[in-house]
Amino acid sequence: MRRRGIAVILAGIVAFAACGPAAADGNDSKIADSLITVNGNQHAGADMIRSYFHASSGGHFDAAALDAALKRLYATGLFQDVKIAHEGDRVLVMVVENPTIGVLAFEGNKKIKDDDLKRELQSKTGGPLSRAIVQSDVVHILDLYRQRGYFDVHIDPKTINAKSARVNLVFEIKEGEKLVVRQVLFTGNSAFSTTKLKAVVKTGVTNVLSFLLNNDTYDADRVDNDRDLLRRFYRDHGYADVRVSSSASYDAGTKGVAVTFKLDEGAPYRFGKVEIDSSVKAIDRTPLGATLHTQTGDIFDADAVDKSVEDMTVALAKSGEPFATVVSRSERKPPPYPPPRAGEGRVGAA
């Protein structure tokens, strides 16, 4: 059945995103395999190692091309050491491979499951054991714990020699205690006071009532939700361009976390012309005006726009158009904006 469409046109904001063209990869010619001799490899194939060597633009292998090949080989994480030298017209490559990880395990983790930790790591069972990768994995594990409110975490990676030139990798974890929120801060807010914004978010600071509210422990998911609550609050009060970010920092002195919400409020807006546009000729637009919760000159309210779409959809269904689709379209309009309605003060005033 063909779906019918009807659009509600509102004065608001349209955002545009642009992306530049992707850079094209160079087409370096490769040196003939017969000119590259590989020694020291046990698991990595010689052809694979040769594939990282590319001839210079003149078809020769100069110092710059050698240096680029060396960097590519180290970037694979497969090798502890790589040496490249010339012997006449030939290129000699001597590699020392990183050991292979036999078992990847964790000890001491109670708050985060093994599978969740493994998904964050570059080190994998059967993959190479690279010191640089292991150090990066430690940072990723720390970040994962901090997102959950554990800032006093200690991680000690250890290796245990196994059979067949394999090494078991174990991350020993001391989780520590989950930290409480000592401060909730706001920066960049001028339209609304800090007191007003604290009433919007769910994250709270520790106090005598914390055991009842259970909102004083740092929770990354709760902070994410708070950013959404702040966006909705601003958009419902005329600030359609608002942007909200957040950060958390640990204070060793108070043994607690300071959560900061950074606000870029943007300019306040009012509704300009509000009209109903229908692609279905059989629909009478006049009675649908009663479903609009926005009027020219009103402070921009994203919730009112959504409510208008919902109520218009219901009204159409009741009038015999159950498959009609209602969408809202908005367009940015430069100042001057329509004057405030009677009794209203400055746009966005708390």
PAGUFI-954869 format. One line per 4 residues: number of its first residue (from 1); their letters; for each residue y negated, x, z negated of C-alpha. Coordinates in steps of 0.2 Angstrom, whole numbers, padded with zeros to 4 digits. Layout:
BEGIN
NUM> a> Y,X,Z; ...
//
This chain:
BEGIN
1> mrrr> 0000,0000,0000; -0017,0007,0005; -0028,0012,-0010; -0045,0005,-0010
5> giav> -0060,0016,-0016; -0076,0013,-0024; -0088,0027,-0030; -0101,0026,-0044
9> ilag> -0116,0038,-0040; -0125,0045,-0055; -0138,0058,-0057; -0131,0074,-0065
13> ivaf> -0125,0091,-0060; -0115,0099,-0046; -0108,0117,-0048; -0103,0128,-0034
17> aacg> -0092,0143,-0034; -0092,0157,-0022; -0079,0170,-0018; -0081,0186,-0007
21> paaa> -0069,0192,0005; -0054,0201,-0001; -0054,0220,0003; -0041,0225,0016
25> dgnd> -0028,0238,0012; -0029,0254,0021; -0015,0258,0034; -0011,0276,0029
29> skia> 0002,0285,0040; 0017,0291,0030; 0023,0309,0031; 0040,0310,0038
33> dsli> 0054,0309,0026; 0061,0326,0032; 0046,0335,0026; 0047,0329,0007
37> tvng> 0060,0335,-0004; 0063,0326,-0021; 0072,0334,-0036; 0075,0328,-0053
41> nqha> 0078,0310,-0050; 0093,0301,-0058; 0089,0283,-0056; 0074,0282,-0045
45> gadm> 0079,0283,-0027; 0072,0298,-0016; 0066,0286,-0003; 0056,0276,-0016
49> irsy> 0048,0291,-0022; 0043,0297,-0004; 0036,0280,-0001; 0021,0284,-0012
53> fhas> 0016,0299,-0001; 0004,0295,0013; -0003,0307,0026; -0022,0310,0027
57> sggh> -0032,0303,0041; -0028,0318,0052; -0010,0316,0050; -0009,0331,0037
61> fdaa> -0005,0331,0019; -0021,0338,0010; -0025,0340,-0008; -0033,0323,-0009
65> alda> -0018,0315,-0002; -0007,0325,-0014; -0017,0319,-0029; -0017,0301,-0024
69> alkr> 0002,0302,-0023; 0003,0310,-0040; -0007,0296,-0048; 0003,0282,-0039
73> lyat> 0019,0290,-0046; 0013,0291,-0064; 0006,0273,-0062; 0024,0266,-0059
77> glfq> 0028,0271,-0078; 0045,0278,-0072; 0041,0296,-0075; 0037,0308,-0089
81> dvki> 0032,0322,-0078; 0028,0324,-0060; 0025,0341,-0051; 0020,0342,-0032
85> aheg> 0019,0358,-0023; 0019,0365,-0005; 0032,0377,0002; 0027,0380,0020
89> drvl> 0026,0364,0029; 0037,0355,0016; 0031,0345,0001; 0042,0348,-0015
93> vmvv> 0042,0335,-0028; 0050,0338,-0045; 0051,0323,-0057; 0057,0320,-0075
97> enpt> 0061,0302,-0077; 0057,0291,-0092; 0073,0286,-0102; 0079,0268,-0099
101> igvl> 0077,0255,-0112; 0094,0249,-0118; 0089,0236,-0131; 0072,0229,-0135
105> afeg> 0071,0222,-0153; 0059,0217,-0167; 0060,0219,-0186; 0049,0210,-0199
109> nkki> 0042,0196,-0188; 0043,0179,-0196; 0028,0171,-0189; 0031,0174,-0171
113> kddd> 0048,0172,-0162; 0056,0187,-0153; 0055,0177,-0136; 0037,0174,-0138
117> lkre> 0033,0193,-0142; 0044,0198,-0127; 0034,0188,-0115; 0018,0198,-0120
121> lqsk> 0026,0215,-0117; 0027,0226,-0102; 0042,0235,-0109; 0058,0227,-0104
125> tggp> 0077,0229,-0107; 0083,0240,-0093; 0066,0246,-0088; 0058,0263,-0091
129> lsra> 0052,0269,-0108; 0034,0274,-0106; 0023,0280,-0121; 0008,0273,-0113
133> ivqs> 0016,0256,-0110; 0023,0255,-0127; 0005,0259,-0134; -0002,0245,-0123
137> dvvh> 0012,0233,-0130; 0007,0237,-0148; -0011,0231,-0143; -0004,0215,-0135
141> ildl> 0006,0211,-0151; -0009,0214,-0162; -0019,0202,-0151; -0005,0189,-0152
145> yrqr> -0005,0190,-0171; -0024,0190,-0172; -0025,0174,-0162; -0014,0166,-0176
149> gyfd> -0025,0172,-0190; -0016,0188,-0195; -0028,0203,-0194; -0019,0214,-0207
153> vhid> -0004,0218,-0196; 0004,0235,-0194; 0016,0239,-0180; 0027,0254,-0179
157> pkti> 0037,0257,-0163; 0053,0267,-0165; 0066,0274,-0153; 0084,0276,-0156
161> naks> 0095,0286,-0144; 0109,0277,-0136; 0123,0280,-0124; 0121,0284,-0105
165> arvn> 0104,0291,-0106; 0097,0275,-0114; 0085,0273,-0128; 0084,0257,-0139
169> lvfe> 0066,0252,-0143; 0062,0243,-0160; 0045,0237,-0165; 0044,0237,-0184
173> ikeg> 0031,0224,-0189; 0022,0221,-0206; 0013,0204,-0204; 0003,0204,-0220
177> eklv> -0006,0188,-0226; -0014,0175,-0215; -0033,0177,-0217; -0045,0163,-0222
181> vrqv> -0062,0159,-0213; -0077,0165,-0223; -0090,0161,-0210; -0093,0149,-0196
185> lftg> -0108,0155,-0186; -0118,0148,-0171; -0129,0158,-0159; -0140,0152,-0145
189> nsaf> -0142,0135,-0152; -0160,0128,-0152; -0158,0109,-0148; -0146,0106,-0163
193> sttk> -0146,0114,-0180; -0132,0124,-0187; -0128,0111,-0200; -0127,0098,-0186
197> lkav> -0115,0109,-0176; -0104,0113,-0191; -0101,0094,-0193; -0094,0094,-0175
201> vktg> -0081,0108,-0176; -0065,0107,-0186; -0064,0125,-0192; -0071,0126,-0210
205> vtnv> -0075,0140,-0222; -0064,0142,-0238; -0070,0133,-0253; -0064,0123,-0268
209> lsfl> -0059,0109,-0257; -0050,0119,-0244; -0033,0114,-0251; -0037,0096,-0247
213> lnnd> -0044,0099,-0229; -0033,0113,-0224; -0046,0119,-0212; -0050,0136,-0219
217> tyda> -0036,0147,-0211; -0040,0155,-0194; -0031,0146,-0180; -0035,0151,-0162
221> drvd> -0029,0134,-0156; -0041,0125,-0168; -0055,0136,-0162; -0051,0132,-0144
225> ndrd> -0052,0114,-0148; -0068,0117,-0157; -0076,0124,-0141; -0071,0108,-0132
229> llrr> -0078,0097,-0146; -0095,0107,-0144; -0095,0105,-0125; -0092,0086,-0127
233> fyrd> -0105,0084,-0140; -0119,0093,-0130; -0114,0084,-0114; -0115,0067,-0123
237> hgya> -0133,0072,-0128; -0140,0077,-0111; -0134,0095,-0109; -0123,0094,-0094
241> dvrv> -0124,0113,-0091; -0118,0119,-0108; -0107,0134,-0109; -0097,0138,-0125
245> sssa> -0088,0154,-0130; -0081,0160,-0146; -0076,0176,-0155; -0068,0181,-0172
249> syda> -0071,0197,-0182; -0062,0203,-0197; -0072,0208,-0213; -0063,0220,-0223
253> gtkg> -0075,0218,-0238; -0071,0199,-0239; -0054,0200,-0232; -0058,0186,-0221
257> vavt> -0063,0181,-0203; -0080,0176,-0196; -0079,0164,-0182; -0094,0164,-0170
261> fkld> -0098,0151,-0157; -0110,0157,-0143; -0119,0143,-0135; -0129,0143,-0118
265> egap> -0136,0126,-0119; -0145,0125,-0102; -0158,0112,-0098; -0157,0094,-0105
269> yrfg> -0155,0080,-0091; -0159,0061,-0089; -0151,0049,-0077; -0160,0047,-0061
273> kvei> -0155,0034,-0049; -0139,0025,-0054; -0130,0015,-0040; -0113,0008,-0035
277> dssv> -0107,0013,-0018; -0091,0004,-0011; -0080,0008,0004; -0072,-0009,0002
281> kaid> -0083,-0023,0011; -0074,-0037,0001; -0080,-0031,-0015; -0096,-0039,-0022
285> rtpl> -0105,-0025,-0031; -0118,-0036,-0040; -0106,-0041,-0055; -0100,-0024,-0057
289> gatl> -0117,-0018,-0063; -0112,-0026,-0080; -0099,-0012,-0082; -0112,0002,-0081
293> htqt> -0116,0011,-0097; -0130,0021,-0089; -0147,0017,-0084; -0161,0026,-0075
297> gdif> -0171,0036,-0088; -0157,0037,-0101; -0152,0054,-0108; -0137,0061,-0098
301> dada> -0121,0056,-0107; -0104,0061,-0100; -0095,0049,-0111; -0105,0035,-0104
305> vdks> -0100,0040,-0087; -0082,0040,-0091; -0083,0023,-0100; -0092,0016,-0084
309> vedm> -0078,0022,-0073; -0064,0014,-0085; -0073,-0003,-0087; -0076,-0004,-0068
313> tval> -0058,-0001,-0065; -0053,-0014,-0077; -0065,-0027,-0070; -0059,-0024,-0052
317> aksg> -0041,-0026,-0057; -0046,-0043,-0065; -0055,-0048,-0049; -0039,-0045,-0038
321> epfa> -0041,-0027,-0034; -0028,-0018,-0045; -0027,-0003,-0033; -0045,0001,-0032
325> tvvs> -0049,0019,-0036; -0066,0022,-0045; -0073,0039,-0046; -0090,0046,-0051
329> rser> -0101,0057,-0041; -0116,0066,-0047; -0130,0076,-0039; -0142,0089,-0047
333> kppp> -0160,0083,-0046; -0175,0095,-0049; -0189,0090,-0061; -0198,0079,-0064
337> yppp> -0185,0068,-0072; -0187,0049,-0076; -0198,0046,-0091; -0189,0043,-0108
341> rage> -0185,0025,-0112; -0195,0016,-0125; -0192,0022,-0143; -0184,0039,-0137
345> grvg> -0190,0056,-0142; -0187,0073,-0134; -0171,0075,-0124; -0158,0083,-0135
349> aa> -0167,0082,-0151; -0156,0083,-0166
//
